[in-house]
Amino acid sequence: MQQPRFDASCSACSRLSDFLRQVKEEYPDYHARPVAPFGDPQARLLIVGLAPGMHGANATGRPFTGDYAGILLYETLYRFGFGNRPVSTARNDGLVLNGCRITNAVKCLPPQNKPLGCEVRECNRYLRAELADLGEGAVILALGAVAHRAVVQALGLKLKEHPFGHCRKHALEGKRWLVDSYHCSRYNTQTRRLTETMFHEVFREIVRLLDG
């Protein structure tokens, strides 16, 4: 039986499930459930983030929507032709991604936005299923070291042979590529660890890889 990409009713991680129940009580209008991947089912570019943000994806139910980290990401996707608009505000805002899908290494909001290693491993089965569906020549963009490690684990590769590094490329089977970037979080962009220019250069490389 094929493993599904996503399970909206998953409660395998008790710490996360308990936390989501607490959040739902405090914010009854929030999504406060596992957050599904968003975008093109036949995507050639799969973007992997860390986990839903408290007042972003956890509130809206769409990855990188409603929080600061999504500003640079969706502007960049629009700039490079992967989206039909440069902002993402809600699940019903009319945004469509073309050739691109966004997911997270962990599908549920973790306390302090820090998932435990066991939670990343538990959720890895869903990421493994998403990666298995990617066709030849596809590109995986890992936003941050945690997402990078989750992808490497899901592919059954060795981390020491595939170290994380900003704008680093890793050749994979099936003419596919893993590309790394610093996460587009508020902290990274405001401290200039990740600038718009740096992020755009990552996407220029992704486009080059997709074009063969």
One Martini backbone bead per residue (centre of mass of N, CA, C, O) as a GRO file, in nm:
protein
  212
    1MET     BB    1   0.094   0.037   0.024
    2GLN     BB    2   0.069   0.364  -0.029
    3GLN     BB    3   0.195   0.643   0.092
    4PRO     BB    4   0.082   0.926   0.192
    5ARG     BB    5   0.140   1.272   0.184
    6PHE     BB    6  -0.128   1.306   0.372
    7ASP     BB    7  -0.279   1.366   0.716
    8ALA     BB    8  -0.532   1.542   0.868
    9SER     BB    9  -0.554   1.321   1.131
   10CYS     BB   10  -0.288   1.331   1.253
   11SER     BB   11  -0.153   1.189   1.596
   12ALA     BB   12   0.145   1.067   1.646
   13CYS     BB   13   0.224   1.337   1.805
   14SER     BB   14   0.147   1.421   2.119
   15ARG     BB   15   0.276   1.699   2.159
   16LEU     BB   16   0.141   1.831   1.909
   17SER     BB   17  -0.155   1.765   1.964
   18ASP     BB   18  -0.171   1.911   2.238
   19PHE     BB   19  -0.088   2.189   2.132
   20LEU     BB   20  -0.319   2.228   1.927
   21ARG     BB   21  -0.546   2.226   2.135
   22GLN     BB   22  -0.451   2.477   2.284
   23VAL     BB   23  -0.459   2.671   2.042
   24LYS     BB   24  -0.762   2.635   1.974
   25GLU     BB   25  -0.863   2.754   2.241
   26GLU     BB   26  -0.722   3.038   2.198
   27TYR     BB   27  -0.772   2.996   1.861
   28PRO     BB   28  -1.065   2.913   1.711
   29ASP     BB   29  -0.994   3.031   1.402
   30TYR     BB   30  -0.784   2.836   1.365
   31HIS     BB   31  -0.667   2.565   1.219
   32ALA     BB   32  -0.498   2.368   1.408
   33ARG     BB   33  -0.353   2.162   1.202
   34PRO     BB   34  -0.255   1.994   0.971
   35VAL     BB   35  -0.055   2.096   0.691
   36ALA     BB   36  -0.091   2.109   0.370
   37PRO     BB   37   0.008   2.097   0.080
   38PHE     BB   38   0.100   2.345  -0.184
   39GLY     BB   39  -0.006   2.310  -0.525
   40ASP     BB   40   0.132   2.133  -0.771
   41PRO     BB   41   0.097   1.796  -0.825
   42GLN     BB   42   0.314   1.826  -1.091
   43ALA     BB   43   0.573   1.915  -0.980
   44ARG     BB   44   0.926   2.026  -1.030
   45LEU     BB   45   0.899   2.197  -0.759
   46LEU     BB   46   1.009   2.135  -0.422
   47ILE     BB   47   0.926   2.290  -0.120
   48VAL     BB   48   1.106   2.280   0.199
   49GLY     BB   49   1.020   2.327   0.516
   50LEU     BB   50   0.971   2.306   0.847
   51ALA     BB   51   0.700   2.460   0.977
   52PRO     BB   52   0.441   2.584   1.106
   53GLY     BB   53   0.323   2.886   1.197
   54MET     BB   54   0.136   3.018   1.431
   55HIS     BB   55   0.037   3.297   1.245
   56GLY     BB   56   0.025   3.131   0.983
   57ALA     BB   57  -0.029   2.829   0.881
   58ASN     BB   58  -0.184   2.758   1.145
   59ALA     BB   59  -0.409   2.972   1.074
   60THR     BB   60  -0.464   2.924   0.746
   61GLY     BB   61  -0.358   2.632   0.607
   62ARG     BB   62  -0.094   2.755   0.462
   63PRO     BB   63   0.203   2.765   0.349
   64PHE     BB   64   0.348   3.068   0.415
   65THR     BB   65   0.073   3.200   0.540
   66GLY     BB   66   0.071   3.502   0.736
   67ASP     BB   67   0.385   3.539   0.733
   68TYR     BB   68   0.701   3.660   0.695
   69ALA     BB   69   0.832   3.421   0.531
   70GLY     BB   70   0.628   3.455   0.276
   71ILE     BB   71   0.710   3.713   0.134
   72LEU     BB   72   0.969   3.630  -0.023
   73LEU     BB   73   0.869   3.368  -0.147
   74TYR     BB   74   0.618   3.474  -0.319
   75GLU     BB   75   0.767   3.691  -0.472
   76THR     BB   76   0.968   3.493  -0.608
   77LEU     BB   77   0.768   3.305  -0.749
   78TYR     BB   78   0.653   3.529  -0.926
   79ARG     BB   79   0.916   3.631  -1.064
   80PHE     BB   80   0.971   3.309  -1.175
   81GLY     BB   81   0.671   3.182  -1.261
   82PHE     BB   82   0.517   3.010  -1.007
   83GLY     BB   83   0.311   3.256  -0.982
   84ASN     BB   84   0.010   3.476  -1.003
   85ARG     BB   85   0.116   3.607  -0.725
   86PRO     BB   86   0.303   3.790  -0.460
   87VAL     BB   87   0.073   3.697  -0.254
   88SER     BB   88  -0.020   3.540   0.073
   89THR     BB   89  -0.329   3.529   0.283
   90ALA     BB   90  -0.519   3.285   0.177
   91ARG     BB   91  -0.686   3.005   0.061
   92ASN     BB   92  -0.901   3.223  -0.105
   93ASP     BB   93  -0.699   3.432  -0.292
   94GLY     BB   94  -0.614   3.290  -0.589
   95LEU     BB   95  -0.366   3.135  -0.562
   96VAL     BB   96  -0.125   3.000  -0.803
   97LEU     BB   97   0.075   2.725  -0.875
   98ASN     BB   98   0.348   2.662  -1.114
   99GLY     BB   99   0.542   2.382  -1.086
  100CYS     BB  100   0.471   2.408  -0.769
  101ARG     BB  101   0.548   2.299  -0.426
  102ILE     BB  102   0.452   2.315  -0.075
  103THR     BB  103   0.621   2.211   0.223
  104ASN     BB  104   0.689   2.017   0.525
  105ALA     BB  105   0.867   1.837   0.749
  106VAL     BB  106   0.642   1.950   0.945
  107LYS     BB  107   0.281   1.966   0.972
  108CYS     BB  108   0.306   2.074   1.267
  109LEU     BB  109   0.295   2.274   1.527
  110PRO     BB  110   0.558   2.374   1.725
  111PRO     BB  111   0.703   2.455   1.993
  112GLN     BB  112   0.892   2.727   1.920
  113ASN     BB  113   0.947   2.609   1.633
  114LYS     BB  114   1.059   2.311   1.762
  115PRO     BB  115   1.125   2.021   1.656
  116LEU     BB  116   1.171   1.706   1.710
  117GLY     BB  117   1.338   1.443   1.592
  118CYS     BB  118   1.097   1.242   1.616
  119GLU     BB  119   0.900   1.423   1.448
  120VAL     BB  120   1.056   1.427   1.186
  121ARG     BB  121   1.057   1.119   1.150
  122GLU     BB  122   0.750   1.070   1.151
  123CYS     BB  123   0.697   1.276   0.899
  124ASN     BB  124   0.883   1.148   0.672
  125ARG     BB  125   0.677   0.970   0.515
  126TYR     BB  126   0.543   1.204   0.360
  127LEU     BB  127   0.794   1.310   0.218
  128ARG     BB  128   0.866   1.047   0.074
  129ALA     BB  129   0.610   1.045  -0.104
  130GLU     BB  130   0.663   1.313  -0.249
  131LEU     BB  131   0.939   1.238  -0.372
  132ALA     BB  132   0.839   0.984  -0.533
  133ASP     BB  133   0.654   1.175  -0.733
  134LEU     BB  134   0.892   1.282  -0.867
  135GLY     BB  135   1.034   1.358  -1.149
  136GLU     BB  136   1.238   1.391  -1.385
  137GLY     BB  137   1.431   1.683  -1.315
  138ALA     BB  138   1.380   1.764  -1.043
  139VAL     BB  139   1.341   2.004  -0.769
  140ILE     BB  140   1.478   2.055  -0.440
  141LEU     BB  141   1.394   2.288  -0.181
  142ALA     BB  142   1.580   2.370   0.106
  143LEU     BB  143   1.476   2.540   0.406
  144GLY     BB  144   1.719   2.465   0.572
  145ALA     BB  145   1.861   2.223   0.773
  146VAL     BB  146   1.615   2.056   0.855
  147ALA     BB  147   1.502   2.011   0.572
  148HIS     BB  148   1.753   1.882   0.457
  149ARG     BB  149   1.762   1.636   0.647
  150ALA     BB  150   1.482   1.529   0.572
  151VAL     BB  151   1.545   1.471   0.276
  152VAL     BB  152   1.785   1.284   0.312
  153GLN     BB  153   1.629   1.075   0.474
  154ALA     BB  154   1.398   1.017   0.265
  155LEU     BB  155   1.629   0.920   0.045
  156GLY     BB  156   1.859   0.747   0.194
  157LEU     BB  157   2.095   0.929   0.279
  158LYS     BB  158   2.403   1.085   0.353
  159LEU     BB  159   2.491   1.362   0.524
  160LYS     BB  160   2.807   1.370   0.480
  161GLU     BB  161   2.750   1.370   0.153
  162HIS     BB  162   2.511   1.612   0.222
  163PRO     BB  163   2.572   1.909   0.292
  164PHE     BB  164   2.489   2.205   0.413
  165GLY     BB  165   2.433   2.496   0.187
  166HIS     BB  166   2.420   2.781   0.048
  167CYS     BB  167   2.354   2.709  -0.284
  168ARG     BB  168   2.366   2.411  -0.278
  169LYS     BB  169   2.433   2.116  -0.472
  170HIS     BB  170   2.256   1.794  -0.534
  171ALA     BB  171   2.287   1.506  -0.686
  172LEU     BB  172   2.040   1.285  -0.817
  173GLU     BB  173   1.839   1.069  -0.899
  174GLY     BB  174   1.686   1.126  -1.202
  175LYS     BB  175   1.803   1.417  -1.254
  176ARG     BB  176   1.804   1.533  -0.974
  177TRP     BB  177   1.771   1.803  -0.721
  178LEU     BB  178   1.939   1.954  -0.443
  179VAL     BB  179   1.859   2.266  -0.287
  180ASP     BB  180   1.996   2.522  -0.089
  181SER     BB  181   1.868   2.736   0.184
  182TYR     BB  182   1.809   2.973   0.361
  183HIS     BB  183   1.578   3.074   0.556
  184CYS     BB  184   1.287   3.302   0.519
  185SER     BB  185   1.311   3.444   0.781
  186ARG     BB  186   1.306   3.708   0.979
  187TYR     BB  187   1.587   3.676   1.099
  188ASN     BB  188   1.750   3.633   0.830
  189THR     BB  189   1.656   3.900   0.685
  190GLN     BB  190   1.719   4.116   0.912
  191THR     BB  191   2.034   4.012   0.938
  192ARG     BB  192   2.131   3.931   0.633
  193ARG     BB  193   2.179   3.631   0.580
  194LEU     BB  194   1.921   3.684   0.393
  195THR     BB  195   1.877   3.800   0.078
  196GLU     BB  196   1.721   3.873  -0.204
  197THR     BB  197   1.964   3.817  -0.387
  198MET     BB  198   2.028   3.536  -0.278
  199PHE     BB  199   1.749   3.408  -0.338
  200HIS     BB  200   1.748   3.463  -0.644
  201GLU     BB  201   1.997   3.290  -0.707
  202VAL     BB  202   1.869   3.024  -0.635
  203PHE     BB  203   1.644   3.046  -0.859
  204ARG     BB  204   1.828   3.063  -1.100
  205GLU     BB  205   1.942   2.780  -1.057
  206ILE     BB  206   1.678   2.627  -1.073
  207VAL     BB  207   1.605   2.708  -1.363
  208ARG     BB  208   1.855   2.586  -1.491
  209LEU     BB  209   1.793   2.295  -1.405
  210LEU     BB  210   1.508   2.272  -1.537
  211ASP     BB  211   1.631   2.343  -1.831
  212GLY     BB  212   1.915   2.167  -1.848
   0.00000   0.00000   0.00000
